[in-house]
Amino acid sequence: MGNQKLVFQKNADKKLNRIIIPKFFIEQNGNRFYMEVYKEYIKLIPIKERK
């Protein structure tokens, strides 16, 4: 992705309170994240596995 900024508009599922993350993003970054919650937005930070 480089320096390219991607912006997605997502609505949480009303019943289960979840958001679907795009498949290509999970394939590039894995499925484990830190979630930083701010008043105006939520930031997902991928957890990089040490090998």
N, CA, C and O atoms as a GROMACS GRO file, in nm:
protein
  204
    1MET      N    1   0.082  -0.120   0.000
    1MET     CA    2   0.000   0.000   0.000
    1MET      C    3   0.086   0.126   0.000
    1MET      O    4   0.041   0.229  -0.050
    2GLY      N    5   0.206   0.121   0.054
    2GLY     CA    6   0.293   0.237   0.051
    2GLY      C    7   0.236   0.353   0.130
    2GLY      O    8   0.184   0.335   0.240
    3ASN      N    9   0.245   0.472   0.072
    3ASN     CA   10   0.194   0.592   0.137
    3ASN      C   11   0.049   0.622   0.101
    3ASN      O   12  -0.006   0.724   0.142
    4GLN      N   13  -0.011   0.533   0.026
    4GLN     CA   14  -0.149   0.553  -0.017
    4GLN      C   15  -0.242   0.541   0.103
    4GLN      O   16  -0.233   0.446   0.180
    5LYS      N   17  -0.331   0.637   0.119
    5LYS     CA   18  -0.428   0.637   0.227
    5LYS      C   19  -0.560   0.580   0.175
    5LYS      O   20  -0.613   0.628   0.074
    6LEU      N   21  -0.612   0.480   0.243
    6LEU     CA   22  -0.741   0.421   0.206
    6LEU      C   23  -0.843   0.460   0.313
    6LEU      O   24  -0.815   0.453   0.432
    7VAL      N   25  -0.960   0.503   0.269
    7VAL     CA   26  -1.067   0.541   0.361
    7VAL      C   27  -1.189   0.457   0.327
    7VAL      O   28  -1.234   0.455   0.213
    8PHE      N   29  -1.242   0.387   0.427
    8PHE     CA   30  -1.361   0.305   0.409
    8PHE      C   31  -1.470   0.355   0.501
    8PHE      O   32  -1.444   0.391   0.616
    9GLN      N   33  -1.592   0.358   0.451
    9GLN     CA   34  -1.708   0.390   0.534
    9GLN      C   35  -1.774   0.257   0.566
    9GLN      O   36  -1.815   0.185   0.475
   10LYS      N   37  -1.785   0.225   0.694
   10LYS     CA   38  -1.845   0.099   0.736
   10LYS      C   39  -1.952   0.125   0.841
   10LYS      O   40  -1.940   0.216   0.922
   11ASN      N   41  -2.057   0.045   0.839
   11ASN     CA   42  -2.161   0.049   0.941
   11ASN      C   43  -2.152  -0.078   1.024
   11ASN      O   44  -2.138  -0.187   0.970
   12ALA      N   45  -2.158  -0.064   1.157
   12ALA     CA   46  -2.153  -0.180   1.244
   12ALA      C   47  -2.283  -0.258   1.234
   12ALA      O   48  -2.391  -0.201   1.221
   13ASP      N   49  -2.272  -0.390   1.240
   13ASP     CA   50  -2.387  -0.479   1.244
   13ASP      C   51  -2.465  -0.446   1.372
   13ASP      O   52  -2.407  -0.447   1.480
   14LYS      N   53  -2.591  -0.417   1.361
   14LYS     CA   54  -2.670  -0.374   1.478
   14LYS      C   55  -2.690  -0.487   1.579
   14LYS      O   56  -2.696  -0.461   1.700
   15LYS      N   57  -2.701  -0.609   1.533
   15LYS     CA   58  -2.727  -0.721   1.622
   15LYS      C   59  -2.601  -0.766   1.697
   15LYS      O   60  -2.606  -0.791   1.817
   16LEU      N   61  -2.487  -0.777   1.626
   16LEU     CA   62  -2.365  -0.830   1.687
   16LEU      C   63  -2.257  -0.724   1.712
   16LEU      O   64  -2.150  -0.757   1.763
   17ASN      N   65  -2.284  -0.597   1.676
   17ASN     CA   66  -2.189  -0.487   1.697
   17ASN      C   67  -2.051  -0.516   1.639
   17ASN      O   68  -1.950  -0.504   1.709
   18ARG      N   69  -2.046  -0.555   1.513
   18ARG     CA   70  -1.917  -0.584   1.450
   18ARG      C   71  -1.908  -0.518   1.314
   18ARG      O   72  -2.009  -0.485   1.251
   19ILE      N   73  -1.784  -0.499   1.269
   19ILE     CA   74  -1.754  -0.440   1.139
   19ILE      C   75  -1.672  -0.542   1.061
   19ILE      O   76  -1.581  -0.604   1.117
   20ILE      N   77  -1.702  -0.559   0.934
   20ILE     CA   78  -1.626  -0.650   0.848
   20ILE      C   79  -1.508  -0.574   0.788
   20ILE      O   80  -1.526  -0.470   0.726
   21ILE      N   81  -1.387  -0.628   0.808
   21ILE     CA   82  -1.265  -0.568   0.752
   21ILE      C   83  -1.243  -0.631   0.615
   21ILE      O   84  -1.255  -0.753   0.601
   22PRO      N   85  -1.210  -0.550   0.513
   22PRO     CA   86  -1.192  -0.604   0.377
   22PRO      C   87  -1.088  -0.717   0.372
   22PRO      O   88  -0.984  -0.711   0.439
   23LYS      N   89  -1.117  -0.820   0.292
   23LYS     CA   90  -1.033  -0.939   0.282
   23LYS      C   91  -0.890  -0.906   0.239
   23LYS      O   92  -0.795  -0.962   0.293
   24PHE      N   93  -0.873  -0.815   0.141
   24PHE     CA   94  -0.737  -0.783   0.095
   24PHE      C   95  -0.653  -0.724   0.208
   24PHE      O   96  -0.532  -0.745   0.212
   25PHE      N   97  -0.716  -0.650   0.299
   25PHE     CA   98  -0.643  -0.589   0.412
   25PHE      C   99  -0.598  -0.697   0.510
   25PHE      O  100  -0.486  -0.691   0.561
   26ILE      N  101  -0.683  -0.795   0.536
   26ILE     CA  102  -0.648  -0.907   0.624
   26ILE      C  103  -0.537  -0.990   0.561
   26ILE      O  104  -0.446  -1.035   0.631
   27GLU      N  105  -0.543  -1.013   0.431
   27GLU     CA  106  -0.438  -1.090   0.363
   27GLU      C  107  -0.303  -1.020   0.371
   27GLU      O  108  -0.200  -1.087   0.382
   28GLN      N  109  -0.300  -0.888   0.366
   28GLN     CA  110  -0.175  -0.812   0.372
   28GLN      C  111  -0.123  -0.794   0.515
   28GLN      O  112  -0.002  -0.793   0.537
   29ASN      N  113  -0.215  -0.780   0.613
   29ASN     CA  114  -0.175  -0.740   0.747
   29ASN      C  115  -0.206  -0.843   0.856
   29ASN      O  116  -0.171  -0.820   0.972
   30GLY      N  117  -0.268  -0.954   0.822
   30GLY     CA  118  -0.306  -1.052   0.923
   30GLY      C  119  -0.438  -1.017   0.988
   30GLY      O  120  -0.502  -0.918   0.951
   31ASN      N  121  -0.480  -1.098   1.084
   31ASN     CA  122  -0.611  -1.076   1.145
   31ASN      C  123  -0.603  -1.037   1.293
   31ASN      O  124  -0.702  -1.047   1.365
   32ARG      N  125  -0.486  -0.994   1.339
   32ARG     CA  126  -0.469  -0.949   1.478
   32ARG      C  127  -0.434  -0.801   1.478
   32ARG      O  128  -0.343  -0.758   1.406
   33PHE      N  129  -0.506  -0.722   1.559
   33PHE     CA  130  -0.489  -0.577   1.560
   33PHE      C  131  -0.497  -0.522   1.702
   33PHE      O  132  -0.561  -0.580   1.789
   34TYR      N  133  -0.430  -0.410   1.723
   34TYR     CA  134  -0.457  -0.324   1.837
   34TYR      C  135  -0.563  -0.228   1.789
   34TYR      O  136  -0.561  -0.186   1.674
   35MET      N  137  -0.656  -0.192   1.876
   35MET     CA  138  -0.760  -0.096   1.840
   35MET      C  139  -0.747   0.025   1.930
   35MET      O  140  -0.762   0.015   2.052
   36GLU      N  141  -0.719   0.140   1.871
   36GLU     CA  142  -0.715   0.266   1.944
   36GLU      C  143  -0.847   0.338   1.918
   36GLU      O  144  -0.881   0.364   1.802
   37VAL      N  145  -0.920   0.370   2.022
   37VAL     CA  146  -1.050   0.433   2.008
   37VAL      C  147  -1.039   0.580   2.051
   37VAL      O  148  -1.002   0.610   2.164
   38TYR      N  149  -1.071   0.669   1.959
   38TYR     CA  150  -1.070   0.813   1.983
   38TYR      C  151  -1.214   0.863   1.975
   38TYR      O  152  -1.303   0.790   1.932
   39LYS      N  153  -1.236   0.986   2.015
   39LYS     CA  154  -1.370   1.042   2.011
   39LYS      C  155  -1.425   1.046   1.868
   39LYS      O  156  -1.543   1.018   1.847
   40GLU      N  157  -1.340   1.080   1.770
   40GLU     CA  158  -1.386   1.097   1.632
   40GLU      C  159  -1.366   0.975   1.544
   40GLU      O  160  -1.430   0.964   1.439
   41TYR      N  161  -1.278   0.881   1.582
   41TYR     CA  162  -1.248   0.768   1.495
   41TYR      C  163  -1.186   0.651   1.572
   41TYR      O  164  -1.150   0.665   1.689
   42ILE      N  165  -1.176   0.537   1.504
   42ILE     CA  166  -1.110   0.416   1.557
   42ILE      C  167  -0.993   0.385   1.466
   42ILE      O  168  -1.007   0.389   1.344
   43LYS      N  169  -0.879   0.354   1.524
   43LYS     CA  170  -0.757   0.324   1.447
   43LYS      C  171  -0.719   0.179   1.472
   43LYS      O  172  -0.703   0.138   1.588
   44LEU      N  173  -0.703   0.100   1.365
   44LEU     CA  174  -0.658  -0.038   1.375
   44LEU      C  175  -0.510  -0.044   1.341
   44LEU      O  176  -0.467   0.006   1.237
   45ILE      N  177  -0.432  -0.106   1.430
   45ILE     CA  178  -0.288  -0.119   1.409
   45ILE      C  179  -0.256  -0.268   1.406
   45ILE      O  180  -0.274  -0.336   1.507
   46PRO      N  181  -0.207  -0.319   1.292
   46PRO     CA  182  -0.176  -0.463   1.281
   46PRO      C  183  -0.067  -0.504   1.381
   46PRO      O  184   0.029  -0.430   1.402
   47ILE      N  185  -0.082  -0.620   1.440
   47ILE     CA  186   0.019  -0.677   1.529
   47ILE      C  187   0.111  -0.761   1.442
   47ILE      O  188   0.069  -0.860   1.382
   48LYS      N  189   0.237  -0.721   1.437
   48LYS     CA  190   0.336  -0.794   1.355
   48LYS      C  191   0.394  -0.907   1.440
   48LYS      O  192   0.446  -0.884   1.549
   49GLU      N  193   0.386  -1.029   1.389
   49GLU     CA  194   0.439  -1.147   1.458
   49GLU      C  195   0.590  -1.149   1.446
   49GLU      O  196   0.645  -1.126   1.338
   50ARG      N  197   0.658  -1.176   1.556
   50ARG     CA  198   0.803  -1.193   1.552
   50ARG      C  199   0.834  -1.338   1.520
   50ARG      O  200   0.770  -1.428   1.574
   51LYS      N  201   0.930  -1.359   1.432
   51LYS     CA  202   0.965  -1.496   1.394
   51LYS      C  203   1.103  -1.531   1.443
   51LYS      O  204   1.150  -1.643   1.420
   0.00000   0.00000   0.00000
